[in-house]
Amino acid sequence: MSSTHESTAKAILYAFLANFGIAIAKTWAAWVTGSGSMMAEAIHSYADTGNQVLLYLGLKQSQRPPDDEHPLGYGKLSYFWSFIVAILLFSMGGLFSIYEGVHKLQHPEPLSQLWIAITVLILAIMLEGSSLYGALREIKKVRGERPFREWLKHTRNSELVVVLGEDIGAQLGLIIALGFLVLAAITGNPVYDAMGSICIGVILIVISVFVAWRVRSLLVGRSADPDIQEAINDILAEQEEIERVFNTITIQFGPDTMLAAKIKMCPDINIRDAIVSINALEKELKARVPNLTWCFIEPDITD
């Protein structure tokens, strides 16, 4: 397994363990207190737990080798499952939280033993914080020296984007739920609890839309990371046998990259030497560019 796959798998595992434990605690607290915000948070955590399973499934399926039906492999399955996770985050997380909040506004119920819910939320914030820290640590390993915003803009790793979005959404949701529950406890007014549930739903919908938008371009077909494209161009520029590079096309398939390039060889090179040179170039590209799985070099005289 590559270092990128290891980092992604670890980030998913951190999120799964945190969300599963938190979901059980939130369910108990929601049952005891009757809090709508806590119930919304419990459903959110269960949805996130299931989402981690789907992300891991996509990560494993994307590693399947190519076959006759899928000659370019199954790399894009990771994008498919990431998109499904975004839909679930929108529906099960966001819409249900808003529904629960509206229901509590229309039919307010007295809250009891809110100290239990507040305690659970404080512990959940700590656990989610550790999950978010773990995700950021694994992202740091993948992005290297690149600024975080640049990595987020250009990354082709959909699983890490989803895990990061879920962790941020969970942390914001917990803080909001805690704030509104404290207000409900101070004032004795359950309306604050319902408002907290609605706010949590809005945050989850915003994050799910962002994740879906980021994954959409990968599903359609996106070029490789700019760093990979730059590395490819540098290698092509080093080749003395190449007079001109007409164009290069890269496409990302999950963790793997495909390259197609049209080049003009030096006029004094014969066909046999040109073939040998191109074969050597393809081997060098695959050796120096991480996860460059397919490489097609086409010699030509015009673009």
C-alpha angles and dihedrals in degrees: 000000000000122000090252091055091047092051091048093048091049092050090051091049093051090051094046095052093045095046096046094052092044093048092058093048093047092050091054092046092048091051093049098044103031089227117164092200090053092048090050089051091048092053089046091054093047089050091050091049091054090045091058089055090052092047091051090047090053091047092054095042092051089063094062111120121249119270138182093279094044107031092171094051132239100288094124091062087083088061092048094054091044089055091049089052090053090053092049091047088053097046108030095032109030105028094041092050091052091046091051091049094049090047091052090048092053094041108026116194128195116259124224137193093006090170087076092056092044091051092049091049093051091051090045091053089055093048094045088047090057090049091050090048090051091050092049090048092054091045088053089057091052100042095045112185096348116115113259094242092052091050092049091050097049107026119122092196102108095178094060091047090052094046091048092049092048093048093049091046092049093050093048090046092052093050092049092046090050093050095049093044090053089051090049091050093049097045099030088227114133090199089083089058091053091048089053091055091052093048090051090052092051092051092050092050092050092050093045091052090050092050092047090050092051094048094044094073090050092052091050092049126274133195121251124277112289090244090057092048091050091050091051092050091049092053092048091049090055094060112104092196092061115085096181141359109221097188145327128213124195129185126188119225104184106287093350131081132210122205129195118179134178114207140174114227123213110278095236095058118101125226096257094050090045091055092048090048093050093049090050090048092053091051091049092050092051091047096049102035114068115238094359095152103165125039124178118180117187119193115211142151099227135031 
